[in-house]
Amino acid sequence: MTLRAGIRKLSFWLAALIVGAAAMGLETEGRAQTETPEPAAPAAYLIADIQGSQTDDGFELRVRGSGPPTFTMYELYEPTRIVLDIAGGDFAESLDLPRTFPAGPVEAVRGEVLVEQQPTVGRLEVVLTREQSYEVNRQDKDIVIVLRDPVEEPGAADSPAGKETAAAGPPDPEDPGRSGIPGEEESEIDEPGGAVQFPGYDRQPITVDFYKIDLHNVFRLFGEISGMNIVVAEGVSGSLTLSLKNVPWDFVLDLILNMKDLQLEERYNTLVISPKSTQFTWPQRARQTVAITVEESAGPTETFKALTVKQQQEMSPAQIEAGKLIARGRSYEKEEEFEKALAGYEEAFALQPDNANLAMRLASLSLVRLGMNAKAVHYATSALRLDDTNHEAALYAAIGLANMNRTQAAKEYFDKAVSGDRPSGEALMNYAAFAEERKMHVNALLLLARHEKLYGDTLETMVARARIYDKEGNADKAVSEYRAILLSGFQLPPDLSRYIKGRLAAAQ
């Protein structure tokens, strides 16, 4: 499996402005609760230590725990990281997190306990410094992540501080039933000997290792992975032992439903799971229903039942036409005909002016692919009118306005983008770069300090800080920061390494 991230540069040296390539943000809501009694929580998995070591062909990260772990694994982007959600996970008091590593592909390991989940989930985020293939295994009580060194292509330069990578980005998290946009792009799983495809399954791949885990806890983990509301009906009971690697999460869910003789109904970003003998009635004014059929399919060694989900949409002619236009636009995007894609999306938005996800896609396409700053601002502000808490839309508007040198308006949207207790790292870095370029050095340093507090330092934040100190004439702080960069363990581009060494020699 290959991790991917889309990274863009602003107009000055090494100030990274990161823009997510998939702008169709999923509207996550609080988990729906059922009136069924709470099942027993799984035995706690106490994480005692996290160890990293170099191997002959890469790097091994070992999570040491107190018992057999039950976990899911998936990928997130910007920054590129592997996420492990461990059922019943908690951290020993002696374990200091975040933990950094001086060399290798792992930049840091962060941890938190999701106490709002019942049972709680221990989450580990393994932040990587570069694109990396990997595998996750369970060895007795440990979880072991093996990262393989990438095969270098001739002439390829390793420049993690702002290099252009394939603009793949995270999986599109939009809800087709809400937006009218058909299913997502075809999913592939990289395995030795070629790519394994799962026809009909297109969600992000996960690795699961369930050992006699209660079904209610399994479905709570799927709610965390998918970002959807999960309702489990009374009558669903039992436990599950299952181990699968690198398969789409919707395939895993279908497999579990089939094994346990359950059915799934999906609507309004909500999954309802119930025994097949149960009839579930949605509230009135429903726009979409889900029916499930069972088909026989012959496997290589045995016959198994595969679930087929059929959606019957009751939509207006305008919604149907908008869906066709959006599907056509997605096809143009795959073919990199971005102007045609933009035109199709704009026609669809005229038919669905309340589709905030579509407004975000238009803003992203205009800004990232076509450099149409004015259009990006228009659609980003349209998304904000539909949801004034959309910080990502505020960031798109701010970047577009900054590119047009509309400084005051850009500042107002940047302020909105970084509002709240935990703004995104991308918003903080973008705003710091904007402030530095306009010689608002104090503001830039404050934003970089906030990034360090929330997410830790990166090569980009350290370089930006040293550069600002130089611009202010504060040679001592600049030299100290440059020394810290050389000792940080980050892989430096050759030109940056030469510059820093020359700068330190001159200071001596």
PyMOL commands that set and color helices and strands:
alter all, ss='L'
color gray80, all
select helices_A, chain A and resi 176-179+215-226+249-259+317-334+338-351+356-369+373-386+391-403+407-417+425-437+441-455+459-471+475-486+494-507
alter helices_A, ss='H'
color red, helices_A
select strands_A, chain A and resi 8-9+16-17+45-47+49-55+58-64+71-76+81-87+89-91+99-100+106-114+121-128+133-139+142-148+188-191+194-197+205-214+229-232+239-248+262-267+270-275+288-298+303-313
alter strands_A, ss='S'
color yellow, strands_A
deselect
rebuild
show_as cartoon
